[in-house]
Amino acid sequence: MDTKKAIMILSELEQRVSQVKAVLVEQTTKKDYQSLDSLKPLVDSHAKEHKVLLSDIATLADISPNTLTRLLKDPQSAKVSTLTAVLGVLGKSLYIGQNNG
């Protein structure tokens, strides 16, 4: 392979790497933020989608079904550890930020 061809191939690879990096940055910065008020519908849809009971979600989160019920009724009063445990079961994370409303 001659030098010119190698340089062209290297240049093309660098462009592709840049494109992939741009996509990854977009994916990691583009988050679907939701308020705690949407926790109950989120848990309910997860349970329905995965065909599990709320008690199963509670078990996986290592909390009692009663604690899950209280969390869903009033998530603002829940312990952060309880909230993050349930969100972890759903494959979600807790982010704290400035309220825009």
N, C-alpha and C positions, 0 to 999 in steps of 0.2 A: 504494500500500500504506500502510495506516495504521500508526501507531507501535506500537500494541498487537500487531498481527500480526507486525511486524518483530521485536519483543522476544521473542515466542513462538518464532519461527523461530530466532533467535539462541540462545535458551536450549536449544532442541532440538539444534542443531548443537554447542553446548558439551558437552552430555551425550554425544553420539555421539563426539566427540573424546576425552572422558575414557574412554569404554569402549574405544576403539581403543588409547589409551595404556596402559590396564590390561592389555590382551591382549599388547601389545608387551613390556611389562615382564615379564610372566609367561613369555613365550617366550624372552627373553634371559637370564633368571635361572634358568630350568629347563634345566639341562644334563644330558646323559647321560654322566656320568663313568664311565670304565672304567680298570682297572689295566693296566699294561704286559703282564701275563700274558695279556690278551685280544687282544694285537696279532696273533698268528698267525691265530686264527679270523676276526678282522676283515679281515685282508688276503686270506685264502682266500675269504671270502664275497664280498668286493669283486671279486676276480678272476672268480669264478664268475658273479656277477650281471652283470658287464660283458663277460663272455666274452673275457677277456684272460689272458695267461700271466703268471706271476710275473716272468719276464724283461722283459715289457713294463712292469710296474710299476717295476722297477729302472731301466729306461731313462728312464721319465718322471721318476723321482726323481733322475736323474743319478748313479746308483751302479751298481756291478757286481752281477750276479746273485749272486755269492759273498757280497758284503757284505749283500745282502738276506737270504740264507740264514742268515748269522751273526746278523743282527739278529733274525730270527724265532726262532732257537734261544735267544738270550740277550739280550733287549731291554734289560735292566738294565746291560749292559756296553757298549752302543752309544754312539756320540757323539750328542750332542743334535742336531747338524746333520743327521746321517743319519736319526735318528728323525723329526725335523720334516719332512724332505724326503719321506719315505714317507707320513707322515700328510697332508701337503699334497696328494699324489696322490689320496688317499682322500677329500679334502675335510674332513679333521679337523684339530684343533689340539691342541697339548700344553698341559696345565694342570698346574701343580705346586701341591700343597696338603698339608695336614696328613694324615698317615695315621691313619685311625680304627680300625685293627685291630691 
